Amino acid sequence: MDYQSKATDLIRNRCSWRSFGDRAVETEKRNKLDEFIKTLESPLWGNMPRVKLLDMALPGKGRVSGTYGIIKGAGVFLVGAIKPGYRDMEDFAYIFEKIILCATDLNLATCWMGLTFARGLVAEKIGLAPDEMIPAISPLGYPAKRRALADRIARLSSGSAKRKPWKELFFQGGWQEELTPDAAGAYQTPLEMVRLAPSATNQQPWRIVKQGNVFHFFLQRSPGYDKLAGSVDMQRLDMGIAMCHFELTTEEVGLEGEWIEKEPDLALPKRCEYLVSWKGN
């Protein structure tokens, strides 16, 4: 099932909402989301998450239990569970972001949540298996007319409306030469959609090095982020979102290629690690 809108429009228009009104999500839209989830194919590394729409509270009825006062008024949540495996976090986020964008396509508000929810409560709701974990959830609904104070504080503290410039994220040949939008050519839009991706506290940990027709994706870790949520690696989730945006946009603009794991011979900056590469045809 495809989006009704362009993926690039959905990526540009989506923003995080933590304050929701009392309008319930219609059954028709819930069914469309369920159908979309059923059509999703297995991600690159084969770790397919289990994603459900769960009723957590009555819409518009104050702060939602289990979200530490961050979410107000949301009645429905997207909840994802996955079994541990190689590149499980990247696969989870790749799939979950596709669903988030489907919700955006249905004019529903969302918010990636990897830290600020009580996993025990959500685990009970989804019937978490012993060999599963919950990397992230998202409230789902119609935004309130005005953001609640906690919502405004969260946006200000993370600087979520701001993004790093190209020169800090994208490089050509190696780490010394920045990749400009003009030099990126046909890949300017896919890279820009990576730049606009959401990330944990807006750290934007993706770094991409272009070598010929290959784009190498690296994770530039922020100190301490691999310890924040136990077995859930927040910044690897961020990389899965970046991969999702890049691939959706290449499809939209007609660029063919494939993901490969072939680390280039580059000296890595401190706290930087290779993830995957995109090879254009």
C-alpha positions, 0 to 999 in steps of 0.5 A, spaced: 500 500 500 502 506 497 502 513 500 497 518 497 502 524 498 509 524 496 514 521 501 518 527 501 512 532 503 510 527 508 517 527 511 517 535 510 510 536 514 511 531 519 513 534 526 512 531 533 506 532 537 505 530 545 498 534 546 492 531 543 485 533 542 478 529 544 477 527 537 478 520 536 481 516 531 476 514 526 475 506 525 476 507 518 483 510 519 485 505 524 483 500 519 487 503 514 493 503 518 492 496 520 492 494 512 498 498 511 502 494 516 500 488 513 503 490 507 510 492 509 515 487 507 521 484 511 526 490 512 534 489 510 536 485 515 530 481 516 528 483 523 520 484 522 517 488 528 510 486 531 506 493 531 499 494 534 495 500 535 493 500 542 488 503 546 491 506 552 486 512 554 480 516 553 482 521 547 482 528 550 482 526 557 489 529 560 496 526 561 496 519 559 499 514 564 505 511 563 508 517 559 511 521 565 507 527 564 509 528 557 503 526 553 497 529 554 490 527 551 492 521 546 487 515 546 491 511 541 498 509 541 502 505 536 507 500 539 512 496 536 516 490 539 521 486 536 526 480 537 533 481 539 537 480 532 543 483 528 541 490 526 534 489 530 534 497 532 535 499 525 530 494 522 525 496 527 526 504 526 526 503 518 519 499 519 516 504 524 518 510 521 514 508 514 508 507 519 509 514 522 509 517 515 502 513 513 499 516 519 502 523 517 498 521 510 492 520 514 493 527 517 494 524 524 499 527 529 505 522 532 511 523 536 517 518 536 518 515 544 524 511 546 525 514 553 519 517 556 514 511 557 513 506 562 515 499 558 512 495 563 505 498 562 506 498 555 509 491 555 502 488 558 498 492 553 501 488 547 502 482 550 510 482 550 513 475 549 519 473 553 524 474 547 521 481 545 523 488 547 519 495 545 524 499 542 519 505 541 512 507 541 508 513 538 501 517 540 496 517 535 491 522 534 489 529 532 493 535 535 490 539 540 489 546 538 495 549 543 501 545 545 501 543 553 507 546 557 510 539 557 510 539 549 513 546 549 518 545 553 520 538 550 520 542 543 525 547 546 529 543 550 531 538 544 531 544 539 527 539 534 525 545 529 533 545 528 537 541 523 545 541 522 547 544 516 550 539 510 557 540 511 556 537 518 553 531 515 555 529 508 562 528 505 565 526 499 571 522 498 573 522 505 572 526 511 576 532 509 571 534 503 564 536 504 559 534 500 555 540 497 547 539 494 550 541 487 555 536 488 550 531 490 546 531 484 540 527 483 541 525 490 540 532 493 533 530 495 534 523 498 540 526 502 536 532 504 530 528 507 535 524 511 537 531 514 530 532 516 529 526 519 527 526 527 532 523 532 533 522 539 533 529 542 535 531 535 542 529 536 542 527 528 547 522 528 548 520 521 554 521 517 554 519 510 560 519 505 559 519 498 565 515 494 563 515 486 556 512 486 556 509 493 553 512 499 556 510 506 552 511 512 556 512 519 553 512 526 557 518 529 555 516 537 553 522 542 557 520 549 552 516 553 546 515 548 548 507 548 546 506 555 540 510 556 535 505 555 538 498 556 538 494 550 535 499 546 540 503 542 537 509 541 542 512 536 541 506 532 534 507 531 535 514 528 540 510 523 534 506 521 529 512 520 535 515 516 535 509 511 528 509 511 527 516 508 533 515 504 530 509 500 523 512 500 526 518 496 530 514 492 524 511 489 520 517 489 525 521 484 526 514 480 534 512 483 535 505 483 540 502 487 541 497 493 543 496 500 550 493 501 555 492 507 562 494 504 565 498 509 570 503 505 577 504 507 577 510 511 580 512 518 574 513 523 573 519 527 572 518 535 565 514 536 564 513 529 562 506 526 560 504 519 553 501 518 551 500 511 552 503 504 547 504 498 550 503 491 546 506 486 545 503 479 
